[in-house]
């Protein structure tokens, strides 16, 4: 964390990093090197060498490593993100079994307790019954009971590729996040640091937290419509046979169509594209506040053991381990706000979409589901965030290590 001593760290790592992982997008930010507020002292040769080598890692190289980490993370952990979103959406009332109007009258004659869908959940289902000429399954065949049950049923009912539903939105989020978060963090950090050094030196160690919060908020506001599309793409499945699920653009058009943007209140209608942004900010800021104070001490301890003799594999292991632990803890702690974000973004009632707030939604989840409702999907969320944070941090640091070694050799 900012202001911590770097004694014992390898020379190639003069600056820690700041990364945003939640919501499927990642941005990496170098921590400020100018933490000392005491009287200036002549820098040692080792400090000069470290600063010089780190400065040779330009913005383009940092952005490339950040984008690469985002792509790898999004692709590898997306199935768990789908499982988490489906579980949270089901708890909010989303139905995943199809019904067809041509069967409803015939099924109604059997009574409500024997209502079946018109399709089998999978060709191998042993619970299917024959009704006339149709083979049908009971509705609970389409209900999700846990993380592995979601993954299993998605594969059987929709195909293996559906586990990566919304990956294109996750990748689309990575580019603007890197393009907005990184430069804004640097600008805000420099401004705030100059102010605190002159006026409030005691606050200087907190500069990265303030700058990161502002930059993350700006990136979140800018990318919120894509996050909305990703959540909806993962939460809903196409129930009509042979129809391709909508992509990012069609999903956003559908969101606008549901509230109507051609009336006199069209600006109010377009506001729906930022549904759940407040909940997302309320989730992401505490996530970072928990993740980094947990990650940094673990990483520093592991890297101090590695020392200057470490290779890329040891750097990878130390950063992945620290990121995995910190990401898992932060994901567990912020799960209630993730549930609220999902529920806000999958809401289809126009009046609720425009009038419900994060606080109201949180109270509604507590009232209807209690503590269990607030932690719906916590398993896949923790299982996704731990590896995701570990992958992003380790990938970024290994790239920086390799670039340092290349600059040192040259």
ChimeraX attribute file (.defattr): number of C-alpha atoms within 10 A of each C-alpha:
attribute: neighborCount
match mode: 1-to-1
recipient: residues
	/A:1	19
	/A:2	21
	/A:3	17
	/A:4	11
	/A:5	10
	/A:6	14
	/A:7	10
	/A:8	15
	/A:9	20
	/A:10	19
	/A:11	19
	/A:12	21
	/A:13	19
	/A:14	20
	/A:15	19
	/A:16	17
	/A:17	19
	/A:18	22
	/A:19	23
	/A:20	25
	/A:21	25
	/A:22	22
	/A:23	22
	/A:24	27
	/A:25	28
	/A:26	30
	/A:27	29
	/A:28	26
	/A:29	24
	/A:30	18
	/A:31	22
	/A:32	19
	/A:33	13
	/A:34	14
	/A:35	18
	/A:36	13
	/A:37	14
	/A:38	8
	/A:39	5
	/A:40	7
	/A:41	7
	/A:42	7
	/A:43	9
	/A:44	9
	/A:45	9
	/A:46	10
	/A:47	13
	/A:48	12
	/A:49	16
	/A:50	18
	/A:51	17
	/A:52	14
	/A:53	21
	/A:54	22
	/A:55	11
	/A:56	12
	/A:57	16
	/A:58	10
	/A:59	14
	/A:60	9
	/A:61	15
	/A:62	21
	/A:63	20
	/A:64	16
	/A:65	22
	/A:66	28
	/A:67	25
	/A:68	18
	/A:69	26
	/A:70	31
	/A:71	23
	/A:72	15
	/A:73	26
	/A:74	29
	/A:75	16
	/A:76	15
	/A:77	22
	/A:78	22
	/A:79	26
	/A:80	24
	/A:81	28
	/A:82	29
	/A:83	28
	/A:84	28
	/A:85	28
	/A:86	29
	/A:87	23
	/A:88	26
	/A:89	26
	/A:90	18
	/A:91	19
	/A:92	21
	/A:93	10
	/A:94	16
	/A:95	14
	/A:96	20
	/A:97	20
	/A:98	16
	/A:99	16
	/A:100	12
	/A:101	8
	/A:102	9
	/A:103	13
	/A:104	14
	/A:105	10
	/A:106	13
	/A:107	16
	/A:108	13
	/A:109	10
	/A:110	11
	/A:111	9
	/A:112	9
	/A:113	8
	/A:114	12
	/A:115	19
	/A:116	25
	/A:117	22
	/A:118	22
	/A:119	20
	/A:120	24
	/A:121	24
	/A:122	17
	/A:123	11
	/A:124	9
	/A:125	13
	/A:126	9
	/A:127	12
	/A:128	19
	/A:129	14
	/A:130	9
	/A:131	13
	/A:132	8
	/A:133	6
	/A:134	12
	/A:135	16
	/A:136	21
	/A:137	24
	/A:138	20
	/A:139	20
	/A:140	13
	/A:141	18
	/A:142	20
	/A:143	17
	/A:144	20
	/A:145	12
	/A:146	17
	/A:147	22
	/A:148	13
	/A:149	13
	/A:150	22
	/A:151	19
	/A:152	16
	/A:153	18
	/A:154	23
	/A:155	15
	/A:156	15
	/A:157	14
	/A:158	15
	/A:159	11
	/A:160	15
	/A:161	10
	/A:162	19
	/A:163	22
	/A:164	18
	/A:165	24
	/A:166	28
	/A:167	24
	/A:168	17
	/A:169	21
	/A:170	25
	/A:171	20
	/A:172	19
	/A:173	27
	/A:174	23
	/A:175	19
	/A:176	19
	/A:177	25
	/A:178	24
	/A:179	14
	/A:180	18
	/A:181	26
	/A:182	25
	/A:183	15
	/A:184	20
	/A:185	26
	/A:186	18
	/A:187	13
	/A:188	19
	/A:189	24
	/A:190	16
	/A:191	13
	/A:192	17
	/A:193	25
	/A:194	15
	/A:195	15
	/A:196	17
	/A:197	17
	/A:198	10
	/A:199	11
	/A:200	12
	/A:201	17
	/A:202	10
	/A:203	15
	/A:204	25
	/A:205	20
	/A:206	18
	/A:207	24
	/A:208	26
	/A:209	21
	/A:210	18
	/A:211	22
	/A:212	26
	/A:213	21
	/A:214	18
	/A:215	23
	/A:216	25
	/A:217	20
	/A:218	18
	/A:219	21
	/A:220	26
	/A:221	15
	/A:222	16
	/A:223	20
	/A:224	21
	/A:225	22
	/A:226	23
	/A:227	27
	/A:228	27
	/A:229	27
	/A:230	28
	/A:231	26
	/A:232	26
	/A:233	23
	/A:234	24
	/A:235	26
	/A:236	20
	/A:237	19
	/A:238	14
	/A:239	16
	/A:240	11
	/A:241	7
	/A:242	7
	/A:243	8
	/A:244	10
	/A:245	16
	/A:246	17
	/A:247	16
	/A:248	21
	/A:249	11
	/A:250	12
	/A:251	18
	/A:252	19
	/A:253	13
	/A:254	14
	/A:255	23
	/A:256	19
	/A:257	14
	/A:258	13
	/A:259	22
	/A:260	16
	/A:261	16
	/A:262	11
	/A:263	10
	/A:264	9
	/A:265	11
	/A:266	13
	/A:267	11
	/A:268	13
	/A:269	21
	/A:270	16
	/A:271	15
	/A:272	22
	/A:273	20
	/A:274	20
	/A:275	25
	/A:276	27
	/A:277	24
	/A:278	20
	/A:279	24
	/A:280	24
	/A:281	19
	/A:282	18
	/A:283	24
	/A:284	24
	/A:285	20
	/A:286	16
	/A:287	23
	/A:288	24
	/A:289	14
	/A:290	18
	/A:291	26
	/A:292	22
	/A:293	13
	/A:294	19
	/A:295	24
	/A:296	21
	/A:297	14
	/A:298	19
	/A:299	21
	/A:300	23
	/A:301	14
	/A:302	20
	/A:303	21
	/A:304	17
	/A:305	16
	/A:306	17
	/A:307	16
	/A:308	14
	/A:309	8
	/A:310	14
	/A:311	14
	/A:312	14
	/A:313	10
	/A:314	17
	/A:315	21
	/A:316	21
	/A:317	17
	/A:318	23
	/A:319	27
	/A:320	25
	/A:321	22
	/A:322	26
	/A:323	29
	/A:324	24
	/A:325	20
	/A:326	25
	/A:327	31
	/A:328	22
	/A:329	19
	/A:330	24
	/A:331	29
	/A:332	20
	/A:333	18
	/A:334	22
	/A:335	21
	/A:336	23
	/A:337	25
	/A:338	30
	/A:339	28
	/A:340	28
	/A:341	27
	/A:342	24
	/A:343	27
	/A:344	26
	/A:345	26
	/A:346	25
	/A:347	21
	/A:348	13
	/A:349	10
	/A:350	16
	/A:351	10
	/A:352	12
	/A:353	21
	/A:354	17
	/A:355	8
	/A:356	14
	/A:357	17
	/A:358	20
	/A:359	13
	/A:360	12
	/A:361	19
	/A:362	20
	/A:363	15
	/A:364	15
	/A:365	22
	/A:366	15
	/A:367	12
	/A:368	13
	/A:369	15
	/A:370	12
	/A:371	12
	/A:372	13
	/A:373	19
	/A:374	24
	/A:375	21
	/A:376	24
	/A:377	27
	/A:378	23
	/A:379	18
	/A:380	22
	/A:381	27
	/A:382	25
	/A:383	20
	/A:384	27
	/A:385	29
	/A:386	25
	/A:387	21
	/A:388	29
	/A:389	31
	/A:390	28
	/A:391	23
	/A:392	29
	/A:393	30
	/A:394	25
	/A:395	23
	/A:396	27
	/A:397	26
	/A:398	20
	/A:399	21
	/A:400	21
	/A:401	20
	/A:402	14
	/A:403	18
	/A:404	22
	/A:405	14
	/A:406	11
	/A:407	14
	/A:408	11
	/A:409	7
	/A:410	6
